[in-house]
Amino acid sequence: MKKLIVGNWKMHLDVPGSSLLIARVQHEIKGGSSAVVVVCPSFTSLFACHRELQAYKEPKMVLGAQNVSQFEEGEYTGEVSATQLKGLVRYVIIGHSQRRLYYSETDEQISKKISQALRYKLKPILCVGETLKQRHDKLATQTVLDQLDEDLDMVTATDLGKIAIAYEPIWAIGTGEFAKPAQVEEMVQLIFDVLRQKFGEEAAQKVRILYGGSVDDQNSTTYLALPHVSGLLVGGASLNYRKFAKIINNLG
């Protein structure tokens, strides 16, 4: 199974800047990469990036969205549905810690978003993780267990292979504070064990479990060497085409 490397551009870059970054990453990635590369621009840049990638005979990445509505359609101003994203993207980030924190997204909403994405053949990248306080209070394990239990409530064993799960300790996102490999290994093993217990060994083996949190070209290989870590969710470093390409090229 190829590694999954996801670049989350968050609320950065305008349309021309997004297209330019796509072109630069495309040029910088070596041919024959052993990774599936996903980049997630802002909604306003998705169509331009889609057109940019269509221009290449062999595009080296695919597009993802940073969010999706829990609703299929209707009177929901400002929302973007899975039906609107279908055909533009293949992946969608769901439950990112910033959505949970700044927009008070609940696990019930996240569960519905996953269901919508799967219904329209989009591949969810579910984010789970704890705050620094929860870790200090020894609640990190219970927090992730609760998130997985509720977020995957409507998912079947058949669906599971279409989902990636990103462990992103909130205290390590954009802070420059790195999670120690032992901490990541422990939580990723927990996630795998939960999936195995809930859906069975065969289904659990098909899931890519990613790590996200101040990942860059200097520490990426360390995280990818950990058991059950089969990809990365990259934030700030994905906006630097040289750093992002190096993360990918380091895979050989």
PAZAPA-4460 file (N, C-alpha, C; in steps of 0.05 Angstrom, whole numbers, plus 32768, in hexadecimal, padded with zeros to 4 digits):
% residues 252
    n_x    n_y    n_z   ca_x   ca_y   ca_z    c_x    c_y    c_z   seq   type   mol
   8011   7FE8   8000   8000   8000   8000   8012   8019   8000     1      M     A
   800D   802B   7FED   801D   8043   7FEB   8017   8055   8003     2      K     A
   802C   8065   800B   8028   8079   801F   8016   808F   8014     3      K     A
   8007   809B   8027   7FF5   80B1   801F   8000   80CB   802C     4      L     A
   8008   80DE   801B   8013   80F7   8024   7FFF   810D   801C     5      I     A
   7FF5   811B   8030   7FE0   812F   802C   7FEA   814A   8034     6      V     A
   7FE7   815D   8022   7FEF   8179   8028   7FD6   8189   802D     7      G     A
   7FD3   8194   8045   7FBC   81A5   804C   7FC5   81C2   804A     8      N     A
   7FBB   81D1   8036   7FC4   81EC   8032   7FB5   8200   8043     9      W     A
   7FA0   81F7   8051   7F90   8208   8063   7F87   8221   8054    10      K     A
   7F85   8238   8062   7F7B   8250   8055   7F93   8261   804C    11      M     A
   7FA2   8255   8039   7FB9   8263   802D   7FB7   8262   800F    12      H     A
   7FC2   8275   8002   7FC5   8277   7FE5   7FAB   827F   7FD7    13      L     A
   7FAE   8291   7FC3   7F98   8297   7FB1   7F98   8283   7F9A    14      D     A
   7F87   8288   7F87   7F84   8275   7F71   7F9E   8273   7F60    15      V     A
   7FAA   8289   7F57   7FC3   8287   7F48   7FD9   827A   7F59    16      P     A
   7FDB   8281   7F72   7FEF   8275   7F83   7FEC   8257   7F87    17      G     A
   7FD3   824E   7F89   7FCE   8232   7F8C   7FD6   8222   7F72    18      S     A
   7FCF   822E   7F5B   7FD6   8221   7F42   7FF4   821F   7F3F    19      S     A
   8002   8235   7F47   801F   8235   7F45   802B   8220   7F57    20      L     A
   8021   821D   7F6F   802C   8209   7F82   8028   81ED   7F77    21      L     A
   8010   81E8   7F6B   800C   81CE   7F5E   8021   81C9   7F49    22      I     A
   8026   81DC   7F39   803A   81D9   7F23   8056   81D4   7F2F    23      A     A
   805D   81E2   7F44   8078   81DE   7F4F   807B   81C3   7F5D    24      R     A
   8066   81BA   7F6B   8067   81A0   7F77   8069   818A   7F62    25      V     A
   8058   818D   7F4D   8059   817A   7F36   8075   8177   7F2B    26      Q     A
   8082   818E   7F27   809D   818D   7F1B   80B2   8182   7F2F    27      H     A
   80AE   8186   7F49   80C2   817F   7F5C   80C1   8161   7F64    28      E     A
   80A9   8155   7F63   80A7   8139   7F6B   80B4   8128   7F56    29      I     A
   80C4   8115   7F5F   80D1   8102   7F4D   80BC   80EF   7F42    30      K     A
   80C2   80E5   7F2A   80B0   80D1   7F1E   80B1   80B7   7F2D    31      G     A
   809B   80A8   7F2B   809A   808E   7F38   8099   808F   7F56    32      G     A
   808D   80A4   7F61   808B   80A6   7F7E   807B   808F   7F8A    33      S     A
   8084   8086   7FA2   8076   8070   7FAF   8060   807A   7FC2    34      S     A
   8055   8092   7FBC   8041   809E   7FCD   8029   80A7   7FBC    35      A     A
   8012   80A6   7FC9   7FFA   80B4   7FBE   7FFB   80D0   7FCB    36      V     A
   7FFD   80E5   7FBA   8000   8100   7FC3   7FE6   810F   7FBF    37      V     A
   7FDC   811B   7FD5   7FC3   812A   7FD4   7FC9   8147   7FDD    38      V     A
   7FBF   815A   7FCF   7FC1   8176   7FD8   7FA5   8181   7FDB    39      V     A
   7FA2   8191   7FF0   7F87   819B   7FF8   7F87   81BA   7FF8    40      C     A
   7F82   81C7   7FE2   7F80   81E4   7FE1   7F66   81EE   7FEC    41      P     A
   7F64   8208   7FEE   7F4A   8215   7FF6   7F35   820E   7FE1    42      S     A
   7F1C   8210   7FE9   7F06   820A   7FD6   7F07   821C   7FBD    43      F     A
   7F0F   8235   7FC1   7F0F   8248   7FAA   7F24   8240   7F95    44      T     A
   7F38   8230   7F9D   7F4D   8229   7F8A   7F4A   820D   7F7F    45      S     A
   7F36   81FE   7F87   7F34   81E2   7F7F   7F31   81DF   7F61    46      L     A
   7F1F   81EF   7F55   7F1B   81EB   7F38   7F34   81F2   7F28    47      F     A
   7F41   8208   7F30   7F5A   820F   7F21   7F6F   81FA   7F25    48      A     A
   7F72   81EE   7F3C   7F86   81D9   7F41   7F7E   81C0   7F32    49      C     A
   7F64   81BB   7F30   7F5A   81A4   7F20   7F62   81A7   7F03    50      H     A
   7F5E   81BF   7EF8   7F66   81C4   7EDC   7F84   81C2   7ED9    51      R     A
   7F93   81CC   7EEC   7FB0   81CB   7EEB   7FBA   81AE   7EE9    52      E     A
   7FAE   819D   7EF9   7FB6   8180   7EF9   7FAE   8172   7EE0    53      L     A
   7F97   817A   7ED5   7F8E   816E   7EBC   7FA1   8173   7EA5    54      Q     A
   7FB0   8188   7EA7   7FC3   818F   7E91   7FDB   817C   7E90    55      A     A
   7FE0   816D   7EA5   7FF7   815B   7EA5   7FEF   813F   7E9B    56      Y     A
   8000   8133   7E8B   7FFB   8118   7E81   7FFB   8105   7E99    57      K     A
   800D   8109   7EAB   800F   80F8   7EC3   8011   8109   7EDC    58      E     A
   7FFA   8112   7EE6   7FFB   8122   7EFE   8005   8112   7F16    59      P     A
   8015   811F   7F26   8022   8110   7F3D   8013   8114   7F57    60      K     A
   7FFC   8120   7F56   7FEC   8123   7F6E   7FCE   8124   7F67    61      M     A
   7FBE   8122   7F7B   7FA1   8125   7F78   7F97   813A   7F8C    62      V     A
   7F7F   8143   7F88   7F74   8158   7F99   7F63   814D   7FB0    63      L     A
   7F64   815C   7FC5   7F52   8157   7FDB   7F45   8172   7FE4    64      G     A
   7F2F   8170   7FF2   7F22   8188   7FFE   7F28   8188   801C    65      A     A
   7F27   81A0   8027   7F2D   81A3   8044   7F15   819E   8056    66      Q     A
   7EFD   819B   804A   7EE5   8198   805A   7ECF   8190   8047    67      N     A
   7EB9   8187   8052   7EA1   8180   8042   7E89   8184   8055    68      V     A
   7E72   818B   8049   7E5A   818E   8059   7E4F   8173   8062    69      S     A
   7E41   8174   8078   7E33   815C   8081   7E18   8159   8072    70      Q     A
   7E11   816D   8062   7DF8   816D   8054   7DFD   8169   8036    71      F     A
   7DE9   815C   8029   7DEC   8156   800D   7DE7   816F   7FFB    72      E     A
   7DD2   817E   8003   7DCC   8197   7FF5   7DB8   81A6   8006    73      E     A
   7DB1   81BF   7FFE   7D9D   81CD   800C   7DA5   81E9   8014    74      G     A
   7D96   81F5   8026   7D99   8211   802F   7DAF   8213   8044    75      E     A
   7DC7   820F   803C   7DDE   820F   804F   7DF4   8222   8044    76      Y     A
   7DF0   823B   8047   7E01   824F   803D   7E1E   824B   8046    77      T     A
   7E30   824B   8032   7E4D   8249   8038   7E57   822D   8039    78      G     A
   7E45   8219   8038   7E4E   81FD   8039   7E55   81F3   801D    79      E     A
   7E65   81DE   801C   7E6C   81D1   8002   7E67   81B3   8006    80      V     A
   7E56   81A8   7FF4   7E4D   818C   7FF8   7E5F   8178   7FE9    81      S     A
   7E5C   815F   7FF0   7E6B   814A   7FE2   7E63   8148   7FC5    82      A     A
   7E4A   814E   7FBE   7E41   814E   7FA2   7E4F   8163   7F92    83      T     A
   7E56   817A   7F9F   7E63   8190   7F91   7E81   818A   7F8E    84      Q     A
   7E8C   817A   7FA1   7EA9   8174   7FA0   7EAF   815C   7F8E    85      L     A
   7E9B   814A   7F8A   7E9F   8133   7F7A   7EA8   813B   7F5D    86      K     A
   7EBD   812F   7F54   7EC7   8136   7F39   7EDE   814A   7F3A    87      G     A
   7EE0   8159   7F50   7EF7   816B   7F54   7F0C   815F   7F66    88      L     A
   7F04   8151   7F7A   7F17   8145   7F8D   7F12   8128   7F92    89      V     A
   7F26   811B   7F9D   7F23   80FE   7FA4   7F23   80FA   7FC2    90      R     A
   7F2F   810C   7FD0   7F31   810A   7FED   7F24   8122   7FFB    91      Y     A
   7F1D   811F   8014   7F13   8136   8024   7F1C   8133   8041    92      V     A
   7F27   8148   804C   7F2F   8148   8068   7F15   814D   8079    93      I     A
   7F11   813D   808D   7EFA   813F   809E   7F02   813E   80BB    94      I     A
   7EF7   8151   80CB   7EFD   8151   80E7   7F18   815C   80EF    95      G     A
   7F23   816D   80DE   7F3D   8179   80E5   7F3A   8188   8100    96      H     A
   7F4F   8188   8110   7F4D   8194   812A   7F45   81B2   812A    97      S     A
   7F4D   81C0   8114   7F45   81DC   8113   7F27   81DF   810D    98      Q     A
   7F1C   81CC   80FF   7EFF   81CC   80FB   7EF0   81C6   8116    99      R     A
   7EFB   81B3   8125   7EF0   81AC   813E   7EF2   81C4   8152   100      R     A
   7F09   81D1   8152   7F0E   81E6   8165   7F01   8200   815E   101      L     A
   7F05   820A   8145   7EFB   8225   813E   7EDE   8225   8136   102      Y     A
   7ED4   820F   812C   7EB8   820E   8123   7EA7   81FA   8132   103      Y     A
   7EB2   81F0   8148   7EA2   81DF   815B   7E95   81C7   814D   104      S     A
   7EA3   81BB   813A   7E99   81A4   812D   7E97   818D   8141   105      E     A
   7E81   817F   8141   7E7D   8169   8153   7E83   814E   8145   106      T     A
   7E86   813A   8155   7E8B   811F   814A   7E73   8116   813A   107      D     A
   7E5B   811E   8143   7E43   8116   8134   7E43   8123   8118   108      E     A
   7E4B   813C   8116   7E4D   8149   80FB   7E63   813C   80EB   109      Q     A
   7E79   8135   80F7   7E8F   8129   80E9   7E87   810E   80DE   110      I     A
   7E78   80FF   80EE   7E6E   80E5   80E4   7E5C   80E8   80CC   111      S     A
   7E4B   80FC   80CC   7E3A   8101   80B5   7E4A   810A   809C   112      K     A
   7E5F   8119   80A1   7E70   8122   808A   7E7E   810A   807D   113      K     A
   7E87   80F8   808E   7E94   80E0   8083   7E80   80D0   8072   114      I     A
   7E68   80CE   807C   7E53   80BF   806E   7E4D   80CC   8053   115      S     A
   7E4C   80E7   8052   7E47   80F5   8039   7E5E   80F1   8026   116      Q     A
   7E77   80F3   8030   7E8E   80EF   801E   7E8E   80D3   8012   117      A     A
   7E89   80BF   8022   7E89   80A4   8018   7E73   809F   8004   118      L     A
   7E5C   80AC   8009   7E45   80A8   7FF6   7E4C   80B2   7FDA   119      R     A
   7E5C   80C7   7FD9   7E64   80D2   7FBE   7E80   80CB   7FB6   120      Y     A
   7E8A   80B5   7FC2   7EA3   80A9   7FB9   7EBB   80BB   7FBD   121      K     A
   7EBA   80CC   7FD2   7ED1   80DB   7FDA   7EDE   80CC   7FF1   122      L     A
   7EF9   80CE   7FF4   7F07   80BF   8008   7F0C   80D1   8020   123      K     A
   7F00   80CC   8037   7F04   80DD   804E   7F20   80D9   805B   124      P     A
   7F2B   80EF   8064   7F43   80EE   8075   7F3A   80F8   8090   125      I     A
   7F34   80E6   80A2   7F29   80ED   80BC   7F3F   80F4   80CF   126      L     A
   7F3D   810C   80DC   7F51   8115   80EE   7F48   8111   810B   127      C     A
   7F59   8105   811B   7F54   8102   8138   7F6C   810A   8148   128      V     A
   7F68   8113   8161   7F7F   811A   8171   7F77   812A   8189   129      G     A
   7F89   812D   819C   7F84   8139   81B6   7F91   8154   81B9   130      E     A
   7F87   8164   81CB   7F93   817E   81D2   7FAA   8179   81E6   131      T     A
   7FBA   818D   81EB   7FD0   818B   81FE   7FC4   8186   821A   132      L     A
   7FAF   8193   8221   7FA3   818F   823B   7F99   8173   823F   133      K     A
   7F8D   8168   822A   7F83   814C   822B   7F9A   8139   822F   134      Q     A
   7FB1   813F   8222   7FC8   812D   8226   7FD3   8130   8242   135      R     A
   7FD5   8148   824C   7FDF   814D   8267   7FCD   8140   827C   136      H     A
   7FB3   8140   8276   7F9F   8134   8289   7F9C   8116   8285   137      D     A
   7FAE   810B   8273   7FAD   80EE   826D   7F92   80E5   8261   138      K     A
   7F88   80F7   8250   7F6F   80F1   8242   7F73   80ED   8224   139      L     A
   7F8C   80ED   821B   7F91   80EB   81FE   7F85   80D2   81F2   140      A     A
   7F8A   80BB   81FF   7F80   80A2   81F5   7F61   80A1   81F4   141      T     A
   7F54   80AA   8209   7F37   80AA   820A   7F2B   80BD   81F5   142      Q     A
   7F39   80D4   81F1   7F2F   80E7   81DD   7F2F   80DB   81C1   143      T     A
   7F45   80CE   81BA   7F46   80C2   819F   7F33   80AB   819D   144      V     A
   7F30   809B   81B2   7F1D   8085   81B1   7F01   808F   81AD   145      L     A
   7EF9   80A4   81BB   7EDE   80AF   81B8   7EDA   80BA   819C   146      D     A
   7EEE   80C8   8191   7EEB   80D3   8176   7EE7   80BD   8162   147      Q     A
   7EF8   80A8   8163   7EF5   8092   8150   7EDA   8085   8152   148      L     A
   7ED1   8081   816B   7EB8   8073   816F   7EA0   8082   8163   149      D     A
   7EA0   809C   8167   7E8A   80AD   815C   7E8D   80B3   813F   150      E     A
   7EA5   80BA   8137   7EA9   80C2   811B   7EA5   80AC   8107   151      D     A
   7EAA   8093   810F   7EA8   807C   80FD   7E8D   806D   8102   152      L     A
   7E7B   807A   810F   7E62   806D   8117   7E52   8062   80FF   153      D     A
   7E52   8070   80E9   7E43   8067   80D1   7E53   8059   80BC   154      M     A
   7E6C   8052   80C3   7E7E   8046   80B0   7E7D   8027   80B3   155      V     A
   7E7D   801A   809C   7E7D   7FFC   809C   7E9A   7FF2   8097   156      T     A
   7E9E   7FD9   809B   7EB8   7FCD   8095   7EC0   7FD0   8078   157      A     A
   7EAC   7FD0   8067   7EB2   7FD4   804A   7EBB   7FF0   8045   158      T     A
   7EAE   8003   8052   7EB5   8020   804F   7ED1   8026   8059   159      D     A
   7EDA   8017   806D   7EF2   801F   807C   7F0B   8022   806A   160      L     A
   7F0D   8011   8056   7F24   8012   8044   7F26   802B   8033   161      G     A
   7F10   803A   8032   7F0F   8053   8023   7F17   806B   8034   162      K     A
   7F1C   8066   804E   7F21   807C   8061   7F3D   807C   806A   163      I     A
   7F4A   8093   806C   7F63   8096   807A   7F5E   80A4   8094   164      A     A
   7F6E   809E   80A8   7F6B   80AA   80C2   7F85   80B8   80CA   165      I     A
   7F84   80D2   80CF   7F9C   80E1   80D6   7F9C   80E7   80F4   166      A     A
   7FB1   80DD   8102   7FB4   80E5   811E   7FC4   80FF   811E   167      Y     A
   7FB7   8114   8129   7FC3   812E   812A   7FC0   8139   8146   168      E     A
   7FD5   8136   8157   7FD4   8142   8172   7FD2   8160   816F   169      P     A
   7FBD   816C   817A   7FB7   8188   8175   7FCE   819A   817E   170      I     A
   7FDB   8191   8193   7FF1   81A1   819F   800A   81A2   818D   171      W     A
   800A   8191   8178   8021   8191   8166   801B   819D   814B   172      A     A
   8004   81A8   8147   7FFC   81B3   812D   8004   81D0   812B   173      I     A
   8016   81D6   8119   801E   81F1   8114   802D   81FE   812B   174      G     A
   8036   81EE   813E   8043   81FA   8155   8061   81F6   8154   175      T     A
   806A   81E5   8142   8087   81DF   8142   808F   81CB   8157   176      G     A
   807C   81C3   8168   8081   81AF   817D   807A   8193   8171   177      E     A
   808E   8182   8170   808B   8168   8163   8082   8153   8177   178      F     A
   806F   8143   816F   8068   812B   817F   807F   8117   817D   179      A     A
   8086   810C   8194   809C   80F9   8194   8093   80DF   8186   180      K     A
   80A5   80D2   8177   809D   80BA   8169   808F   80A6   817B   181      P     A
   8098   80A3   8193   808C   808F   81A5   806F   8097   81AB   182      A     A
   8069   80B1   81AD   804D   80BA   81B2   803C   80B4   8199   183      Q     A
   8047   80B9   8182   8038   80B4   8169   8033   8096   8166   184      V     A
   8048   8086   816A   8046   8069   8167   8030   805E   817A   185      E     A
   802F   8068   8192   801B   805E   81A5   7FFE   8064   819C   186      E     A
   7FFA   807D   8192   7FDF   8085   818A   7FD7   8077   8170   187      M     A
   7FEA   8074   815D   7FE3   8067   8144   7FDD   804A   8149   188      V     A
   7FEB   803D   815B   7FE5   8021   8162   7FC9   801F   816E   189      Q     A
   7FC2   8033   817F   7FA8   8034   818B   7F92   8035   8175   190      L     A
   7F96   8047   8162   7F83   804A   814C   7F80   8030   813C   191      I     A
   7F97   8023   8136   7F95   800A   8127   7F87   7FF5   8137   192      F     A
   7F8C   7FF3   8151   7F7F   7FDF   8162   7F61   7FE4   8163   193      D     A
   7F59   7FFD   8165   7F3C   8004   8165   7F2F   7FFB   814B   194      V     A
   7F3C   8001   8135   7F31   7FFA   811B   7F2E   7FDB   8118   195      L     A
   7F43   7FCE   8122   7F42   7FB0   8121   7F2C   7FA5   8132   196      R     A
   7F28   7FAF   8149   7F13   7FA5   815B   7EF7   7FAC   8150   197      Q     A
   7EF4   7FC4   8144   7EDA   7FCD   813B   7ED2   7FC1   8120   198      K     A
   7EE6   7FBE   810E   7EE0   7FB6   80F3   7EED   7F9C   80EA   199      F     A
   7EFF   7F91   80F9   7F0D   7F79   80F2   7F29   7F7E   80E6   200      G     A
   7F39   7F6A   80E8   7F55   7F6C   80DF   7F58   7F73   80C2   201      E     A
   7F49   7F66   80B1   7F4C   7F6B   8094   7F45   7F87   808D   202      E     A
   7F2F   7F92   8098   7F27   7FAD   8092   7F3C   7FC1   809D   203      A     A
   7F46   7FBC   80B5   7F59   7FCF   80C2   7F73   7FD1   80B2   204      A     A
   7F7B   7FBB   80A6   7F94   7FBA   8097   7F93   7FCC   807E   205      Q     A
   7F7B   7FD2   8075   7F78   7FE2   805D   7F78   8000   8062   206      K     A
   7F78   8008   807B   7F77   8024   8082   7F92   8031   8083   207      V     A
   7F96   8048   8077   7FAE   8057   807A   7FAB   8068   8093   208      R     A
   7FBE   8066   80A5   7FBF   8077   80BD   7FD5   808B   80B9   209      I     A
   7FCE   80A5   80BA   7FE2   80BA   80B5   7FE9   80C8   80CF   210      L     A
   8000   80D5   80CF   8007   80E7   80E5   8008   8103   80DA   211      Y     A
   7FFE   8116   80EA   7FFF   8132   80E3   8005   8143   80FC   212      G     A
   8016   8156   80F9   801D   8168   810F   803A   8172   810D   213      G     A
   803D   8189   8100   8058   8195   80FC   806A   8182   80ED   214      S     A
   805F   8174   80D9   806F   8162   80C8   807E   8173   80B4   215      V     A
   8097   816D   80AF   80A7   817B   809B   80BA   8167   808E   216      D     A
   80CB   8172   807C   80DE   8160   806E   80F4   8156   807F   217      D     A
   80F7   8160   8097   810C   8157   80A9   8103   8140   80BB   218      Q     A
   80E9   813E   80C1   80E0   8129   80D4   80CE   8115   80C7   219      N     A
   80C7   8119   80AE   80B2   8107   80A1   80BA   80EA   80A1   220      S     A
   80D3   80E4   809A   80DC   80C8   8098   80DB   80BA   80B3   221      T     A
   80DF   80C9   80C9   80DE   80BD   80E4   80C2   80B3   80E9   222      T     A
   80AE   80C4   80E3   8092   80BD   80E8   8089   80A6   80D6   223      Y     A
   8092   80A7   80BD   8089   8092   80AA   8095   8077   80B0   224      L     A
   80AB   8077   80BF   80B7   805D   80C6   80A9   804F   80DD   225      A     A
   8096   805D   80EA   8088   8051   8101   8074   803C   80F8   226      L     A
   8070   8027   8108   805C   8012   8100   8040   801E   80FD   227      P     A
   8033   8016   80E8   8017   801D   80E2   8014   803A   80D8   228      H     A
   802A   804A   80D6   8028   8065   80CB   802C   8062   80AD   229      V     A
   8017   8067   809E   8018   8063   8081   8013   807D   8072   230      S     A
   8019   8094   807F   8016   80AD   8070   8019   80C4   8083   231      G     A
   8017   80DC   8077   801B   80F5   8087   8006   810A   807E   232      L     A
   7FFE   811A   8091   7FED   8131   808C   7FFF   8149   8091   233      L     A
   8006   8157   807C   801A   816D   807D   800D   8188   807B   234      V     A
   8013   819A   808E   8008   81B4   808D   801A   81C9   8081   235      G     A
   8028   81D9   8091   8038   81EE   8087   804D   81E6   8073   236      G     A
   805A   81CF   8076   806E   81C7   8064   8064   81C1   8048   237      A     A
   8049   81BC   8046   803E   81B6   802B   803C   81CF   801A   238      S     A
   803F   81E7   8026   803E   8200   8018   8059   8207   800C   239      L     A
   806E   81F9   8013   8089   81FC   8008   808E   81E5   7FF6   240      N     A
   808E   81EA   7FDC   808F   81D4   7FC9   80A8   81C3   7FCB   241      Y     A
   80BE   81CF   7FD3   80D7   81BF   7FD6   80D5   81AD   7FEE   242      R     A
   80CB   81B7   8005   80C8   81A6   801C   80B4   8190   8018   243      K     A
   809D   8197   800C   8088   8183   8008   8092   816D   7FF5   244      F     A
   809F   8175   7FDF   80A9   8162   7FCC   80BF   8150   7FD9   245      A     A
   80CF   815B   7FEB   80E3   814C   7FF8   80D7   8136   8009   246      K     A
   80C1   813D   8017   80B3   8129   8027   80AB   8111   8016   247      I     A
   80A1   8117   7FFE   8098   8102   7FEC   80B0   80F4   7FDF   248      I     A
   80C3   8103   7FD6   80DA   80F6   7FC9   80EB   80E5   7FDC   249      N     A
   80EA   80EB   7FF6   80F9   80DB   800A   80EE   80BF   800B   250      N     A
   80D6   80BA   8001   80CB   80A0   8002   80D7   808D   7FED   251      L     A
   80E5   809A   7FD9   80F2   808A   7FC5   80E0   8085   7FAD   252      G     A
***
